[in-house]
Structures are given as structure tokens and as C-alpha cells.
């Protein structure tokens, strides 16, 4: 995309919500994160976080791993290759919007 050709309609709707944006930003800087860690970092409720993680997983942007640690269930999330690509494209779109194109 050339500078000055920003199209707000081209923003990725899957990423462009406050909670999903926060999840993607956090996961872009770590190898993986537990559900509890994401909940703490984003301030989300269990329900809102679950819905947002499912939407990101359905889009192929994150991979969810559910397992037991001891006798306790643990959910971990990490960015997929497609998710990292989508995140970088989203950041490029935002730079274009801000004139840093």
C-alpha cells in the first residue's frame, strides 16, 4: 500500500477490537501465554476472553493448547504463522494511517 492510500475498510476486523488487539499485541512478544496470564494482562472477563480467543483461533491467528498440569486444566495460546503475518500487516496498515507509511 502506498503512502496516502490508507483504506479504513481494509483493517482486519478480527484483530481490530480492543480485546483482540490486546491479545495479539501481547502474544506477539511472548512464546505463549496461559489463559490466566492473558486475562490478567488484558483485564478481560473469562467469558469475553474465551469468545475473543475462539474468534482468533477460528481465523487461524492463534493456536490453543489445552492440557492438564497436575490435576488442573491449563489453556495456552500462541500466535500461528498466519497470525504473525496478519499482525504485521495490521501494524503496517496502522503506520499508513498515522502517516508513517
C-alpha positions as CSV (number, residue, x, y, z in Angstrom):
1,X,0.0,0.0,0.0
2,X,1.4,3.4,-1.0
3,X,1.5,6.3,1.4
4,X,-1.7,8.3,1.4
5,X,-3.7,5.3,0.1
6,X,-5.0,4.1,3.5
7,X,-8.4,2.4,3.4
8,X,-10.0,2.0,6.9
9,X,-12.2,-0.7,5.4
10,X,-9.0,-2.8,4.8
11,X,-8.3,-3.1,8.6
12,X,-8.5,-6.6,9.8
13,X,-11.9,-6.8,11.7
14,X,-10.7,-9.9,13.5
15,X,-7.8,-8.0,15.1
16,X,-9.4,-4.6,15.3
17,X,-11.3,-4.8,18.6
18,X,-9.8,-3.6,21.8
19,X,-9.6,-7.0,23.4
20,X,-8.4,-9.0,20.4
21,X,-5.9,-6.2,19.6
22,X,-4.5,-6.6,23.2
23,X,-4.3,-10.3,22.9
24,X,-2.4,-10.1,19.6
25,X,-0.1,-7.4,20.9
26,X,0.7,-9.5,24.0
27,X,1.2,-12.8,22.1
28,X,3.5,-11.1,19.6
29,X,6.0,-10.5,22.3
30,X,5.9,-13.9,24.1
31,X,6.3,-17.5,23.0
32,X,2.9,-18.4,24.5
33,X,0.6,-17.3,27.4
34,X,-1.8,-19.0,29.7
35,X,-5.5,-18.1,29.8
36,X,-4.9,-16.6,33.3
37,X,-2.0,-14.6,32.1
38,X,-4.0,-13.2,29.2
39,X,-6.9,-12.4,31.5
40,X,-4.6,-10.5,33.9
41,X,-2.8,-8.6,31.1
42,X,-6.0,-7.6,29.2
43,X,-8.4,-7.1,32.2
44,X,-11.0,-9.3,30.4
45,X,-13.6,-11.4,31.9
46,X,-13.5,-15.2,31.5
47,X,-16.4,-15.1,29.0
48,X,-15.1,-12.2,26.9
49,X,-11.6,-13.6,26.8
50,X,-12.9,-17.1,25.7
51,X,-15.0,-15.6,22.9
52,X,-12.1,-13.5,21.6
53,X,-9.7,-16.4,21.8
54,X,-12.1,-18.5,19.8
55,X,-12.6,-15.8,17.2
56,X,-8.8,-15.5,16.8
57,X,-8.4,-19.3,16.7
58,X,-11.2,-19.6,14.1
59,X,-9.4,-17.1,11.9
60,X,-6.2,-19.2,12.2
61,X,-4.3,-16.4,14.0
62,X,-3.6,-18.3,17.2
63,X,-3.2,-21.9,18.3
64,X,-4.8,-23.0,21.5
65,X,-3.4,-25.9,23.5
66,X,-5.5,-27.4,26.3
67,X,-3.9,-29.8,28.7
68,X,-3.7,-30.7,32.4
69,X,-0.8,-29.5,34.5
70,X,-1.0,-31.8,37.6
71,X,-4.7,-32.1,38.0
72,X,-5.6,-28.7,36.8
73,X,-6.7,-27.8,33.3
74,X,-4.5,-25.2,31.5
75,X,-5.2,-23.4,28.3
76,X,-2.2,-21.8,26.5
77,X,-2.3,-19.6,23.4
78,X,0.4,-18.6,20.9
79,X,0.4,-16.8,17.6
80,X,0.4,-19.0,14.5
81,X,2.5,-18.2,11.4
82,X,-0.6,-16.7,9.8
83,X,-1.4,-14.8,12.9
84,X,2.1,-13.2,13.0
85,X,1.7,-12.3,9.3
86,X,-1.7,-10.8,10.0
87,X,-0.3,-8.9,13.0
88,X,2.5,-7.4,10.9
89,X,0.1,-6.4,8.1
90,X,-2.2,-4.8,10.7
91,X,0.7,-2.8,12.1
92,X,1.7,-1.7,8.5
93,X,-1.9,-0.5,8.0
94,X,-1.8,1.5,11.2
95,X,1.5,3.0,10.3
96,X,0.0,4.1,7.0
97,X,-3.0,5.6,8.8
98,X,-0.6,7.6,11.0
99,X,1.4,8.8,8.0
100,X,4.4,6.7,8.7
101,X,3.7,4.6,5.6
